[in-house]
Amino acid sequence: MGQSICIAGSYPIGVLKSEPLDKCIDIAKEILDVAAPGGGYIFSTGKVILRKKEVDLEKLKAVHQYIIENGKY
């Protein structure tokens, strides 16, 4: 996949409001485990975040920090 096609997205923004922080990070871990091996994956949400009330910004920051630390090839 990584040499001929790139996938981006798939993180469900709804969990950033409804789930606890550890669950939000667990979902990010799972997505990296499935989509990232071998390259060709860009982490992003599955939908655009239009208003800050749609997500808990602290959870979003924590998930992005996890990706920054663990999502490098």
C-alpha positions as CSV (number, residue, x, y, z in Angstrom):
1,M,0.0,0.0,0.0
2,G,2.7,2.5,1.0
3,Q,4.5,2.5,-2.4
4,S,1.5,3.1,-4.6
5,I,-1.3,4.6,-2.5
6,C,-1.6,6.7,0.6
7,I,-4.5,6.5,3.1
8,A,-5.5,9.4,5.4
9,G,-8.1,9.8,8.0
10,S,-10.3,7.4,9.9
11,Y,-10.1,8.7,13.4
12,P,-13.7,9.1,14.6
13,I,-14.2,12.6,16.1
14,G,-17.2,11.5,18.1
15,V,-15.0,9.6,20.6
16,L,-13.2,12.8,21.5
17,K,-16.4,14.0,23.2
18,S,-18.0,10.8,24.4
19,E,-15.1,8.5,25.5
20,P,-12.5,8.8,28.3
21,L,-9.0,9.9,27.4
22,D,-7.4,6.5,27.6
23,K,-10.0,5.1,25.2
24,C,-9.3,7.9,22.7
25,I,-5.6,7.1,22.8
26,D,-6.3,3.4,22.5
27,I,-8.3,4.0,19.3
28,A,-5.3,6.0,17.9
29,K,-3.0,3.1,18.8
30,E,-5.3,0.7,17.0
31,I,-5.5,2.8,13.9
32,L,-1.7,3.1,13.7
33,D,-1.3,-0.6,14.2
34,V,-3.6,-1.4,11.3
35,A,-3.0,1.4,8.8
36,A,0.6,2.6,9.4
37,P,2.9,-0.4,9.0
38,G,5.0,0.0,5.9
39,G,4.2,3.6,5.4
40,G,1.6,5.3,3.4
41,Y,-0.7,6.5,6.1
42,I,-1.5,10.1,7.2
43,F,-3.2,10.3,10.6
44,S,-6.3,12.6,10.6
45,T,-9.9,12.6,11.7
46,G,-12.5,10.9,9.6
47,K,-14.6,14.1,9.5
48,V,-13.7,17.8,9.7
49,I,-14.0,19.4,13.1
50,L,-16.1,22.5,12.5
51,R,-16.7,23.7,16.1
52,K,-14.7,23.2,19.2
53,K,-17.8,22.0,21.0
54,E,-17.8,18.9,18.8
55,V,-14.7,17.6,20.6
56,D,-12.9,17.8,23.9
57,L,-9.8,19.8,22.9
58,E,-7.7,18.3,25.7
59,K,-8.4,14.8,24.4
60,L,-7.6,16.0,20.8
61,K,-4.3,17.4,22.0
62,A,-3.4,14.2,23.8
63,V,-4.2,12.0,20.8
64,H,-2.1,14.3,18.5
65,Q,0.8,14.2,21.0
66,Y,0.6,10.4,21.0
67,I,0.7,10.4,17.2
68,I,3.6,12.8,17.2
69,E,5.6,10.5,19.5
70,N,4.6,7.1,18.0
71,G,3.6,7.7,14.5
72,K,6.9,8.3,12.8
73,Y,8.3,6.0,10.2
